[in-house]
Structures are given as structure tokens and as C-alpha cells.
Amino acid sequence: MTATAATLDAPRDTAALWETVREKLKALYGEAVFRSWIRPIECLGIDGGKAVLAVPTRFMREWIASHYSGDIRRLMQQERS
């Protein structure tokens, strides 16, 4: 799964961006959804202007893509601007 984001200067910037987005997703969806679906997502970095996200299973990837990817993209775009 990928989410659109700006190219960032350093891995630390990417980690800070992702942590901010995760906190906003937690506020948006609540603790239970956060623990089940958002917390397991790992931001591997930025490639070609897109955040490369990893999850433990294909099922999680598909579920997150169909239920949360729009908000992930939107929040990442907001945070980078």
C-alpha cells in the first residue's frame, strides 16, 4: 500500500511525519481501531513522492487500503504542506 506524500529531507522527517499522521488517525478512529489497524502500519520511507507503508499481512493491506487509505493520503498531504 502506498500513500501520497512529499519528498522529505531525511528519515527523521519521514518518521516525524508518520507519527503525526498516526496520532491524527488515532483521534479520528479511536483507540480500538488504532490498535487493530493503524499501529501495525510501518512507514518504510518516501519513494518517488509517495510514502511506502508496510503491514504484517496481505489481509491487513487490503483492509487498510479499502477502509483507511483515503484518510491516510489526505492527512499526509496536509502534514507535508
N, C-alpha and C positions, 0 to 999 in steps of 0.2 A: 504494500500500500504506500502511496506517496501523497504528500500534501504540499501544495504550493507555498513557497516561502522565498524571501530574498536571499541572495548570496550574502553570507556573513563572513566577517574577517577571520575568526578563529573558532576552534572547537568550543572554547569557553562561552563565546557569544551564542553559539548554537545551543549549548546546554542551558544557558540563561533564558533564551527564547522559549525552549521547550518547557522548562519549569514554569514559566509564566503562563503559557498556554494550558499546561496541565492543571494549574490552580484555578484558572477560569473555567475549565471543563468540569472540575470538581464542584465549583459553585453552581454551575449550570445544571448538572445532572444529579448531584447529591453523592453522599458517601458510598452508598451501596453500588451504584453504577460505576463510580470512580474505581473502587477496589476491584470490581469484577472485570471491567473492560478498559479503563483508561490507564491505570497504574502499570499494567504489564507492557504497555507500549514503550519501546525504546527508540529514541531518535539517534540514528547512526551517524547523521551528518547532513550536509547540504550538497546536492549534486545537480548541477545544471539549473540552479534556481529552485529546486524542489527539495523538501525535507524527505529524507529516506527514513521510513519508520519500520520497525520490526516488531513482530508479535510471536508468541510461542507456537501457535498452531494455525493451520490453514482456516479452520472454522472461525477462530478469533479474527483473522484477517478479513474474511468475508463479512462477518457480523459488523465489525467496526466500519468497514467500507460502506456497508448499506445503511448503517444507523448513525454514525458519528463523523464520517469523513467531511461532510459539508461544514459542520461547526469547527472541525479541526482546521480546515483550509481557511475559513473566514477568520478565525482567531489568529492564526499565524500571519495572515496578510495584515490584520490590524496591528499586530505587535511589531511587525517589521517596518511599518510606515510611521 
